[in-house]
């Protein structure tokens, strides 16, 4: 793992440079870190150069003070690419990572070959829900919402069959810096790309989970309708589709990027 000190934060990242033509960037979901992509890294082998990073306020990246915005998180990605001298990438983001991906598709299309938006929406949830969550974790910490998080992230069947893996993901969740989690909640709360998403011109793959109650297949359909050059794939998963159906998810990535 490496760290980059930028103007107003420090980002933790891992860059596997296999000297390939294509680079694939992974952007984690709220309350996780770059290890959420471990299965993809294992399954992809050396197919692409791969760049993972901890979103600001998550994992080993710095949790700067104050509320964040998706624009801020998008600029973090651009700063990282500039630092590593990577001109164009394929960008894969899940949930808040998918919001970051939408921002990049709208504001920095020249840096993208292809875009993969996973378990995300033009607007995730509503302001009241996010404000309630922020108040809850401010008072009671992340431990207080672990059970609800598990229910949103994974189907009951997956939890029963993969308890150790689920426990590991939830352990990472409760270790997320509280300040960073709250600040990213604010970024998700304030993000709404309803009127801008149709500006995305790069080829886009949308991945939805049929059992995802946070960002539904209907949300994925809306993205596909609005983004001109896009396709939608639905997997039988809850919110964290890349872990729950790792093989199917990774196959979709390979087919989309290589075709």
PyMOL commands that set and color helices and strands:
alter all, ss='L'
color gray80, all
select helices_A, chain A and resi 34-44+70-84+96-107+109-111+127-140+142-153+156-161+163-175+178-190+197-199+217-226+241-244+246-258
alter helices_A, ss='H'
color red, helices_A
select strands_A, chain A and resi 2-5+10-16+23-27+49-53+89-94+112-118+203-209+230-235
alter strands_A, ss='S'
color yellow, strands_A
deselect
rebuild
show_as cartoon
